[in-house]
Amino acid sequence: MNRDFLKLKPLEGELKLSHKKGQFGLTVSTRELVLHKPHVNYYTKLEDIISITPFSGEGIRPLRIESKVRANKEMISAEDGVPRYNVYVRKTTVHNRSGLHTLGAMQFVIPIHNEIMKAIGQYGKWDIALET
């Protein structure tokens, strides 16, 4: 696990799923969605999610980043097969090394595995139809 991830503050609701890979992670509880990145977490209440729509990367060049940190090699690719989504929220709380700060409306473009998407739909009380 990346040591630069901040420890989660206590979640609202019951933890259901958590997935971290490389420089990115998502956690879903019965009341919140948490986006993890090194040095920052974004906490969004499920009730504050306005919409989740598929992200179309048409016209955008494939992304591939390689970094070598402490003799480890990490590759991040936008073509890893995980669907990406536009997530629009009314507000979110940012947790960084300076503390907790509430922000207004935000848009995230993030990869979301089907299991995480199903949990968001179930606990956010939405009907989510996933392509299989």
Backbone as numpy.savetxt, mean C-alpha at the origin, in Angstrom:
# Nx Ny Nz CAx CAy CAz Cx Cy Cz
13.62 -8.71 6.18 12.77 -7.53 6.18 13.65 -6.29 6.18
13.21 -5.26 5.51 13.93 -4.01 5.42 13.95 -3.31 6.78
15.12 -3.01 7.28 15.25 -2.37 8.61 14.78 -0.92 8.62
14.58 -0.34 7.45 14.14 1.05 7.38 12.63 1.22 7.54
11.89 0.10 7.61 10.46 0.21 7.86 10.24 0.64 9.30
9.32 1.56 9.51 8.97 1.99 10.86 8.04 0.96 11.50
8.14 0.82 12.79 7.24 -0.06 13.53 5.83 0.53 13.46
4.85 -0.33 13.26 3.46 0.13 13.18 2.98 0.66 14.52
2.23 1.76 14.47 1.51 2.19 15.66 0.35 1.21 15.83
-0.28 1.17 17.00 -1.40 0.25 17.17 -2.47 0.47 16.10
-2.91 -0.61 15.49 -3.92 -0.54 14.43 -5.31 -0.38 15.02
-6.16 0.30 14.27 -7.58 0.32 14.61 -8.17 -0.95 14.03
-8.95 -1.66 14.80 -9.54 -2.90 14.32 -8.59 -4.07 14.49
-9.01 -5.20 13.96 -8.25 -6.45 14.08 -7.40 -6.68 12.84
-6.12 -7.01 13.03 -5.22 -7.29 11.91 -5.74 -8.48 11.12
-5.81 -8.32 9.79 -6.28 -9.40 8.93 -5.17 -9.91 8.00
-4.47 -9.03 7.31 -3.41 -9.42 6.39 -2.30 -8.39 6.40
-1.08 -8.87 6.18 0.06 -7.97 6.05 1.02 -8.59 5.04
1.51 -7.78 4.13 2.43 -8.26 3.10 3.50 -7.21 2.86
4.75 -7.58 3.02 5.86 -6.68 2.74 6.83 -7.38 1.82
7.31 -6.62 0.84 8.28 -7.16 -0.10 9.20 -6.02 -0.53
10.46 -6.14 -0.19 11.43 -5.14 -0.62 11.16 -3.78 -0.02
10.83 -2.83 -0.87 10.64 -1.44 -0.48 9.17 -1.05 -0.28
8.28 -2.04 -0.10 6.87 -1.74 -0.10 6.10 -2.77 0.72
5.03 -2.35 1.37 4.19 -3.29 2.09 2.79 -2.74 2.28
1.84 -3.65 2.51 0.46 -3.29 2.80 -0.03 -4.11 3.98
-0.79 -3.48 4.85 -1.43 -4.17 5.96 -2.90 -3.77 5.96
-3.76 -4.76 6.20 -5.20 -4.51 6.27 -5.70 -4.99 7.62
-6.44 -4.12 8.29 -7.16 -4.51 9.50 -8.65 -4.38 9.18
-9.50 -4.65 10.15 -10.94 -4.53 9.91 -11.37 -3.07 9.76
-10.45 -2.11 10.06 -10.82 -0.70 9.96 -9.83 0.17 9.17
-8.62 -0.36 8.87 -7.58 0.47 8.25 -6.83 -0.27 7.14
-6.28 0.54 6.24 -5.31 0.09 5.25 -4.03 0.87 5.54
-2.91 0.16 5.67 -1.63 0.81 5.94 -0.68 0.51 4.79
-0.14 1.57 4.21 0.89 1.47 3.17 2.23 1.69 3.84
3.15 0.73 3.70 4.47 0.83 4.31 5.51 1.13 3.25
6.36 2.08 3.52 7.54 2.36 2.71 8.66 2.62 3.70
9.90 2.51 3.27 10.99 2.83 4.21 10.82 4.24 4.77
10.92 4.37 6.07 10.87 5.63 6.80 9.50 6.29 6.86
8.45 5.65 6.32 7.13 6.27 6.35 6.03 5.21 6.24
4.95 5.40 6.99 3.72 4.60 6.87 2.57 5.55 6.62
1.62 5.14 5.79 0.40 5.90 5.54 -0.77 5.09 6.08
-1.50 5.64 7.04 -2.65 4.98 7.66 -3.92 5.61 7.10
-4.76 4.79 6.48 -6.02 5.27 5.93 -7.15 4.41 6.46
-8.14 5.04 7.03 -9.32 4.30 7.47 -10.06 3.81 6.23
-10.56 2.59 6.29 -11.27 2.04 5.13 -12.45 2.92 4.74
-13.08 3.56 5.70 -14.22 4.44 5.40 -13.79 5.71 4.66
-12.50 6.04 4.68 -11.99 7.23 3.98 -11.50 6.94 2.57
-11.61 5.68 2.14 -11.25 5.35 0.76 -12.43 5.73 -0.13
-12.15 6.60 -1.10 -13.19 7.06 -2.02 -13.38 6.05 -3.15
-12.27 5.64 -3.77 -12.37 4.67 -4.86 -11.04 3.95 -5.06
-11.17 2.77 -5.64 -10.01 1.98 -6.05 -10.29 1.54 -7.48
-9.46 1.99 -8.41 -9.66 1.66 -9.82 -8.37 1.08 -10.39
-8.50 0.20 -11.38 -7.29 -0.35 -12.00 -6.44 0.76 -12.61
-5.14 0.64 -12.46 -4.20 1.59 -13.03 -3.75 1.06 -14.37
-3.92 1.88 -15.39 -3.46 1.51 -16.71 -2.12 2.19 -16.96
-1.11 1.39 -17.13 0.23 1.93 -17.36 0.53 2.14 -18.84
-0.51 2.18 -19.67 -0.30 2.37 -21.10 0.41 3.70 -21.34
1.38 3.65 -22.20 2.13 4.85 -22.54 3.24 5.16 -21.56
3.39 4.34 -20.53 4.45 4.55 -19.54 5.49 3.47 -19.76
6.74 3.90 -19.80 7.82 2.95 -20.01 7.93 1.99 -18.84
8.31 0.74 -19.10 8.54 -0.18 -17.99 9.62 0.36 -17.06
9.43 0.13 -15.78 10.33 0.65 -14.76 11.17 -0.49 -14.22
12.46 -0.26 -14.12 13.36 -1.24 -13.51 14.45 -0.47 -12.80
14.53 -0.67 -11.49 15.52 0.03 -10.67 16.38 -1.03 -10.00
17.68 -0.86 -10.06 18.58 -1.76 -9.37 19.36 -0.95 -8.35
19.46 -1.49 -7.16 20.28 -0.81 -6.15 21.10 -1.85 -5.42
22.29 -1.46 -5.04 23.17 -2.35 -4.30 23.42 -1.70 -2.94
22.87 -2.31 -1.92 23.00 -1.79 -0.56 23.61 -2.90 0.29
24.73 -2.59 0.94 25.41 -3.56 1.81 25.62 -4.90 1.11
26.07 -4.84 -0.11 26.38 -6.02 -0.92 25.16 -6.84 -1.30
23.97 -6.38 -0.96 22.75 -7.04 -1.41 22.27 -6.32 -2.65
21.67 -7.05 -3.54 21.16 -6.45 -4.77 19.64 -6.53 -4.73
19.00 -5.43 -5.05 17.54 -5.39 -5.04 17.07 -4.84 -6.37
16.08 -5.48 -6.94 15.48 -4.99 -8.16 14.01 -4.71 -7.92
13.55 -3.60 -8.41 12.14 -3.25 -8.34 11.68 -3.14 -9.78
10.62 -3.84 -10.10 10.12 -3.83 -11.47 8.63 -3.57 -11.46
8.18 -2.76 -12.39 6.76 -2.49 -12.52 6.07 -3.59 -13.33
6.82 -4.58 -13.74 6.26 -5.68 -14.52 6.36 -6.98 -13.75
6.00 -6.96 -12.48 6.11 -8.17 -11.66 4.83 -8.99 -11.65
3.84 -8.60 -12.44 2.60 -9.36 -12.54 1.55 -9.00 -11.50
1.88 -8.14 -10.56 0.90 -7.74 -9.55 0.12 -6.54 -10.10
-1.22 -6.62 -10.13 -1.99 -5.50 -10.66 -1.81 -4.23 -9.82
-1.76 -3.11 -10.48 -1.65 -1.83 -9.80 -2.99 -1.11 -9.84
-3.23 -0.34 -8.77 -4.50 0.36 -8.64 -4.28 1.80 -8.24
-5.19 2.68 -8.72 -5.29 4.05 -8.22 -6.17 3.99 -6.99
-5.65 4.42 -5.86 -6.43 4.45 -4.63 -6.59 5.91 -4.24
-7.84 6.40 -4.25 -8.15 7.77 -3.87 -8.73 7.78 -2.46
-8.19 8.65 -1.61 -8.65 8.70 -0.22 -9.00 10.14 0.18
-9.96 10.28 1.11 -10.34 11.60 1.63 -9.22 12.20 2.47
-8.61 11.34 3.31 -7.52 11.78 4.16 -6.71 10.57 4.57
-5.49 10.82 4.99 -4.61 9.78 5.45 -3.71 10.35 6.54
-3.21 9.49 7.38 -2.28 9.91 8.43 -0.90 9.39 8.07
0.06 10.29 8.02 1.44 9.94 7.70 2.19 9.76 9.01
2.89 8.63 9.11 3.73 8.36 10.28 5.16 8.28 9.76
5.97 9.28 10.11 7.38 9.27 9.73 8.22 9.52 10.98
9.49 9.69 10.81 10.38 9.86 11.96 10.10 11.15 12.74
9.33 12.07 12.13 8.96 13.31 12.81 7.66 13.19 13.60
6.96 12.07 13.45 5.72 11.87 14.18 4.55 11.56 13.26
3.35 11.83 13.74 2.11 11.59 13.00 1.55 12.90 12.48
1.13 12.91 11.21 0.59 14.12 10.58 -0.59 13.70 9.70
-1.69 14.43 9.81 -2.86 14.14 8.98 -2.78 14.97 7.70
-2.99 14.29 6.57 -3.02 14.95 5.27 -4.43 14.85 4.70
-4.74 15.72 3.78 -6.04 15.69 3.12 -6.10 14.64 2.03
-6.87 14.94 1.01 -7.08 13.99 -0.09 -5.76 13.61 -0.75
-5.63 12.32 -1.07 -4.41 11.80 -1.69 -4.78 10.74 -2.72
-3.85 10.53 -3.63 -3.95 9.44 -4.60 -2.68 8.61 -4.49
-2.85 7.29 -4.43 -1.72 6.37 -4.42 -1.86 5.46 -5.64
-0.78 5.15 -6.28 -0.75 4.10 -7.31 0.09 2.99 -6.71
-0.57 1.88 -6.37 0.13 0.84 -5.64 -0.23 -0.55 -6.17
0.71 -1.49 -6.07 0.38 -2.88 -6.41 -0.39 -3.50 -5.25
-1.48 -4.17 -5.57 -2.28 -4.81 -4.53 -2.57 -6.25 -4.96
-2.09 -7.22 -4.17 -2.38 -8.62 -4.43 -3.87 -8.88 -4.25
-4.38 -9.90 -4.93 -5.81 -10.21 -4.87 -6.30 -10.46 -3.45
-5.50 -11.14 -2.62 -5.92 -11.43 -1.25 -6.11 -10.14 -0.45
-5.20 -9.19 -0.65 -5.31 -7.89 0.04 -6.54 -7.15 -0.46
-6.76 -7.17 -1.78 -7.92 -6.49 -2.36 -9.22 -7.09 -1.84
-9.28 -8.40 -1.71 -10.48 -9.04 -1.17 -10.73 -8.60 0.27
-9.67 -8.50 1.07 -9.83 -8.06 2.47 -10.30 -6.61 2.53
-9.76 -5.75 1.67 -10.20 -4.35 1.63 -11.69 -4.30 1.31
-12.11 -5.08 0.33 -13.53 -5.12 -0.04 -14.41 -5.65 1.07
-13.96 -6.72 1.71 -14.76 -7.34 2.76 -14.93 -6.43 3.97
-13.85 -5.85 4.45 -13.92 -5.05 5.67 -14.29 -3.61 5.39
-14.13 -3.16 4.15 -14.58 -1.83 3.77 -16.02 -1.85 3.29
-16.61 -3.04 3.26 -18.03 -3.22 2.89 -18.32 -2.84 1.44
-17.36 -3.12 0.54 -17.60 -2.88 -0.88 -17.69 -4.20 -1.60
-18.35 -4.19 -2.74 -18.33 -5.34 -3.63 -17.19 -5.12 -4.61
-16.20 -5.99 -4.57 -15.05 -5.86 -5.45 -15.02 -7.08 -6.35
-15.08 -6.86 -7.65 -14.99 -7.95 -8.61 -13.57 -7.95 -9.17
-12.87 -9.04 -8.96 -11.49 -9.15 -9.43 -11.43 -9.99 -10.68
-10.60 -9.56 -11.63 -10.37 -10.36 -12.83 -9.45 -11.51 -12.47
-9.78 -12.69 -12.95 -8.92 -13.84 -12.67 -8.35 -14.41 -13.94
